[in-house]
Amino acid sequence: MTSTASRPSSSRLVLERPMTSPEPPTWSGAVWVGAVDVHAVPTDDAPVPLTDAAGHRTARLLVREGASPRGFVDLPVTDSAVDAAALRAAVAALPAAEHPPVPVHLPRTSVVLCTRDRADQLAAALRSVLAVDHPDLEVVVVDNAPSDDATRRLVTAPGTDPRVRYVLEPVPGLSSARNAGVRAARGEVVAFTDDDVVVDPGWLRALASGFARGEDVVCVSGLVASGELRTPAQRWFDERVTWSRNLTPRVFRLSAPPADRPLFPFSVGDYGTGANFAVRRDAVLALGGFDEALGVGTVTGGGEDIDMFARVVLDGSALVVEPSALVWHRHRADLAALRTQAVGYGTGLGAWLTKTALRPRTLGMALVRAPRALRHLLGGPVAPVAEPGGVPAAAPAAGDDAFDREVAAVRGTELRAVLRGVARYARSRRVVRARAAAARRAV
């Protein structure tokens, strides 16, 4: 795991990667990723070593003060190390940490890990979840319409931690899997993450801090930081999404619309993402669970997480963004995988927008915000931004015209997929209704 604590004076600080990579980088712009605690930053000028840094010219460090993130800094790498003086200067330029409240109660928590045919990745995610600092934890692994028994064998092998339970959900679709996990969960709070992440040891305590921000808090999401920036595709994706660098705690309530978010309550990019969030179990059941017409594994390809976030807020409950709740995510490494992901994101967004338009209340709210939303949708890829601390983020593949053309094509594919999502939602709803009718007849 990433080193974030001070070490004795007899031992030099060595920074480690939160995720191992299957292959060494071949791209000259590859970025080494890790984290450091402000209290561990050395006061002398000896270089700070980085593990497994061959092939990396730049390091991106998430600077934390305890559990609280202060910001990201990008530093040059020389001989697999970063300069201590440069690190101190970059850390000093960051804003002060915003510490979350200390929860007076750590609720019994069920972590739901939904997966399909990725037992190799699941093993690492599962190890990290079982290492979290929480006194009352269970893990529900939902095997969604698997094509083999690799996940079952991994989860039910002799000697497996007794806190882990296996659930088979034969109906394909991430919403079906999430609902199966909620039904099986025994905890007061249900936390969701993916099989391609590594969670921070303090993840669940930080989520509990989010719930401590108000009695009306029903959902808490956290920071999903890029755990690997080995390829141009990963770097480009990282620059586009907001949830990989969202470091500001927020509380969203319909009764107090944020002045800086004109699309609220449809500013779904601000709410987080499905790789890192938690809900109160009784509340999500009262909302009817996740919409099984949405999600990876259905024809809509996604959208079940943004749908749940929006429904929580529209229901009058509070949604908290708690950046101290940290997970590291492995982005798609090549353009082919990125294109597939873009299709899913676009189709899921189009399907969710269709669902919004089909309800009179949300349709009226959405129409008022439609012009701004259209400008946002057509705005194109996000340009490289200045990292907190003033270090500019380099373009993922500067000067590579072929790459620029490819990602422009990916963006076009995503926009076309948004339109496709309109019809796909109607089709998926018919499938869900037919399945429900068959289930009733079978009773």
Secondary structure by P-SEA (a helix, b strand, c coil): ccccccccccccbbbbbccccccccccccbbbbbbbbcccccccccbbbbcccccccbbbbbccccccccbbbbbbbccccccaaaaaaaaaaccccccccccccccbbbbbbbbcccaaaaaaaaaaaaacccccbbbbbbbcccccaaaaaaaacccccccbbbbbbccccaaaaaaaaaaaccccbbbbbccccccccaaaaaaaaaaaccccccbbbbbbcccccccaaaaaaaaccccccccbbbbbbcccccccccccccccccccccccccccaaaaaaacccccccccccccccaaaaaaaaaaaaacbbbbbcccbbbbbbccccaaaaaaaaaaaaaaaaaaaaaaaacaaaaaaaaaaaaaaaaaaaccccccccccccccccccccccaaaaaaaaaaaaaaaaaaaaaaaaaaaaaaaaaaaaaaaaaac
